[in-house]
């Protein structure tokens, strides 16, 4: 029971990180989460989406 809850929690955290990398990378929330400058975030958006997919 506890193991299933922990696995579910890890899965939710993983999904949130994927969402941050693929969708929110170029937003203020993504900038804050990954300590990014807006110009770098715009330039690396495609790379971040790829990283999010394979994360």
N, C-alpha and C positions, 0 to 999 in steps of 0.2 A: 504494500500500500504506500509506504513512505517513498519507496523507490520509484513508483509510478508518478507520484506527485513531483519528485525532483526531476525526473526525465521530462515531464510536462513543463516545468518551470524553465529548464534549460532550452527546450524547444521554443518557448515563447520569447526568451531573450534572443535566441538566434534569429527568429523571424523579425524582431524589432531592429536588430543590427542590419539585417538584409534590407529592410525598409529604409533605414537611415542612409545606407550606401547607395541604393538604387533610386530612391524617390526624393529624399530630402537633402541630398548632398549639396545642392546649389541653393539652399534656403537658409535663413538665419538659424534655424534649429540644427541643421547639418553643420553649419560653420561653427556653432558653439560646441556641438558634440565632438567634433574632430579638430577643433582649434585651427580653422582654416581662414585664410584671407579670401575675400570674394573673387578676386581675379584668378587665384590659383584654383578655386573651386570650379569656376566656369571652364577653365582650360582642362581640368582633369575629370570632368563630369562623365565622359564615356568610359574612361579607365575605372572610375569608381563603380559604375554600373556593372562592369565586367567583374570586378572584384567582389561586389555584392552577390552576383550570381554564383560564383565559385566558392564563396565563403562557406 
